[in-house]
Structure formats: C-alpha cells, structure tokens
Amino acid sequence: MNLEALISDIRKHPGITRKRTISDVLHFFPKIDQKNILASWGEDAAVIEFGDSVLLLAADGIMEPLMKTNPYFAGYYSVLVNIHDILAMGGVPLAMVDVISMKEEKICAQVMRGVEAAVRKFGVPMVGGHTHPDCEYHAIDVAILGVAGKNEVIYSHTAESGDDIIFAMDTDGYFPEKLPYAWDTTSRKSEEFVRRQMRIMNEIGKRGLVNSGKDMSNPGSLGTLGMLLETSGKGGIVDIDLIPRPENEDLTQWLKAYQGFGFVLTANPKNSEEIINLFKSVRVDAAVVGNVQPGSKLILKQGNNTGVLFDFDKDVIAGCKGPFVTERVRKKSENVC
C-alpha cells in the first residue's frame, strides 16, 4: 500500500473516528472549580491532588463488537485497558470497580472468567461495582483508581517541540482469532513477567525521563500519537519504517492495532537511549520514530514520500486541546526538560 492510501485507510479507522464523540459531549459538563483536580479531559486519567501524591481516576468500556465476538476477551480487556490508562500516567494501579449488564447467563459467565483471569494476571483487585442482570444487551465497563508521586505524573498535553517521539511496543504477541486489531501480548505470559513490564512506566515517571506519554489504545499507534499531539497543541513527523513491528505482520493492520503493551512517549533526545534501554529490560521494542514539531500537522514519512495524516487546524480526533488542566500544571509543563 502506498503512503497516500495508507493515510486514507488510517484516517477512516473506526478506532480513531469514534473518538470524535468526546468533543460532542464535553460541553454538557458544567465547569466546577475544584483546586484538587490538576488535570482531566485529554489525559488517560484524571489527576487529583492528594497530599504529596496524586490519585489517578479513569474508566473505560468495551465495544459491542468485541462482546459479541469474544466475551472472554471482552472481560479480560476491560481490565487491561484500564490498567494501561494508569500506567500511561506513570502511576501504580490500586483497585477497580465494574458495571456488568447482561442478558444471558452463559455470556455473563464468559465475560467474568475473562475478568477473573485478568485480575489474577495483573494483581489489581476488583473491589466492588454494580450488576444489571435483566438487560436486553451485554456490556462490561470498569473504573480504576491509581496513585503516583505529584512530580512523577506523565501527562498527555506536555509534549515539547524538538522532543523525540518514541514508540514502545511488545512485538511478542499474536492476533486472536476474529480479533484482527487486538494484539495480545499478555494472556500467554507469566504473572511475574507482565507485572514487571507494568512497573516500567512508573520507573520512567519517577526518573522524569519523558515530557509526555499515552498508551496505544483503540486508535492504534499513530492515532494515539495524534491524540497526544492534538492535546499538546503540537505537530510532528514520523518515519513509518522506524516503527517497531513483528516480522510478517501486515503494516496497515499493525498501525491500527490496539497494543497489549504499547506506549507513545515524547522526550528530550538526551533521554531517549535510557528510555529505550528500560523498555528493552522487559523485552519491549522501543525506537525513536520521529520528533515533535511546532505547528498543527502530523506528517508521515516513508522512503522519499511524505503526507499529512492529521492537521489539527482542521481535523478533530477527540477535541481535547489542553484547556482541562490547572494553572499549576500548565506552569510546571513549561519548565519540563
């Protein structure tokens, strides 16, 4: 596929286009001053000041097609996607609650077996929630609470011009049957190993190595980068040929895939080697794939060809462009190395 066709395909990816509804609902929420809320919309988790630390609060739900195709993985991923939101912020996940809506007991049992497997695998407890046992549909939604040091949080809105763009991806995985955009890297690995992987983002946050970050979720690697740049009010350029990728996997499918363990980071170039080595220590492939630039365009490069994937003066992914942070966080971001 040539670059022009690749860009067109990625722009139409439902994992990206469905994010636009975020901007449609934002105006419904009244703005309430609360000094303890340091950041909200545009981040993977809300950041709430709590003494010398911050609480990280997030929630996520599973798309209906996954519930229909593989209820077990729907339950499993309902846990994993929430854990990723806390890890992306440099935090440590503490506990979760769930809301399960079910029509058939058989489907419910499969979903809950997936939830059970993920709770055992990642060691984050489910401590409560709510059930709807008499619905005409099936759904699983999870909310999660995490914690981080106040100066260790990794935000999405703080990318700086000149930053290296780093893609970190566990390429040791597979696409489960009938799930062509869900790259599974955790279900077949040991509890000990995946928990060691989980701690890496917290270590990166503690060392202050990055300026911004986000987990690679349903929009895929480039869509996730687009959300980060949109929130940061920046542009960027990415060389597709530098993106880590397993052998024999289709490029377009790979770029649109949800990653079982994958993160987009931006950092001062002097820190890139240390970041890459930290990921390497837990068998995650990481590479500098481009850099953050002033302006509004995310440009893709492949060989001698270039093309604009997003222009945030015209395009909307989620519509969060950095106004949902307190002045204290904004001033801090201006001094990030």
PyMOL commands that set and color helices and strands:
alter all, ss='L'
color gray80, all
select helices_A, chain A and resi 3-11+14-28+64-69+71-88+105-122+191-207+220-232+240-242+251-256+269-280+327-334
alter helices_A, ss='H'
color red, helices_A
select strands_A, chain A and resi 37-39+46-50+53-61+92-101+126-132+139-149+164-169+182-183+212-215+235-239+258-259+262-267+285-293+297-302+305-311
alter strands_A, ss='S'
color yellow, strands_A
deselect
rebuild
show_as cartoon
